[in-house]
């Protein structure tokens, strides 16, 4: 799907009990280029984040998705786009499986400077719903958690690691901008893709499914009390 048709699909299939809180989106490409986003309000204190866009795929190339055992890859002529469609897929499945619904933010143009989340921040001086923690699903591999701020509370790090995640380093994902704007901590989790931004990109479906179940367990547990680390 294009990012536009993906957005339409997610809106059309959203649970009627969750309120769509986005701007009216005109599906002309220039509107999306103008840094749009969507968010859904849940009843949890955690917000899940992913981005619908991918790196620009090769033009004039038919994208044949190939399955080899448990792995999906492209035809070797373009990026697959699992960065971050795997994250979008995971959030949709988590939402469908859990009673205490998380908040959701989906962004566009993350791959070109996080423009979607920057527009969200520009439009909201304060968070438009109550949230204590952001979890983005936009990291390669299957076991990393990343904090881009250096301000992740120790209590949260211990809690995250109790589910088997291991700390690693990363350069950027748009969830980092949310912490800078709102002083709410974040992490970015692995979501089962590899070799992102290249024509060798692939995603391991069993890893994605395992991660979905791990995140559900996190959402169903109680977060510890914490205090954000000062700069």
HELIX and SHEET records of a PDB file:
HELIX    1   1 UNK A    3  UNK A   13  1                                  11    
HELIX    2   2 UNK A   29  UNK A   33  1                                   5    
HELIX    3   3 UNK A   82  UNK A   97  1                                  16    
HELIX    4   4 UNK A  110  UNK A  112  5                                   3    
HELIX    5   5 UNK A  115  UNK A  123  1                                   9    
HELIX    6   6 UNK A  154  UNK A  161  1                                   8    
HELIX    7   7 UNK A  175  UNK A  182  1                                   8    
HELIX    8   8 UNK A  205  UNK A  220  1                                  16    
SHEET    1   A 8 UNK A  19  UNK A  20  0                                        
SHEET    2   A 8 UNK A  37  UNK A  41 -1                                        
SHEET    3   A 8 UNK A 103  UNK A 107 -1                                        
SHEET    4   A 8 UNK A  46  UNK A  51  1                                        
SHEET    5   A 8 UNK A 133  UNK A 139  1                                        
SHEET    6   A 8 UNK A 186  UNK A 190  1                                        
SHEET    7   A 8 UNK A 144  UNK A 146 -1                                        
SHEET    8   A 8 UNK A 166  UNK A 167  1                                        
SHEET    1   B 4 UNK A  66  UNK A  68  0                                        
SHEET    2   B 4 UNK A  71  UNK A  73 -1                                        
SHEET    3   B 4 UNK A 202  UNK A 204 -1                                        
SHEET    4   B 4 UNK A 193  UNK A 194 -1                                        
END                                                                             
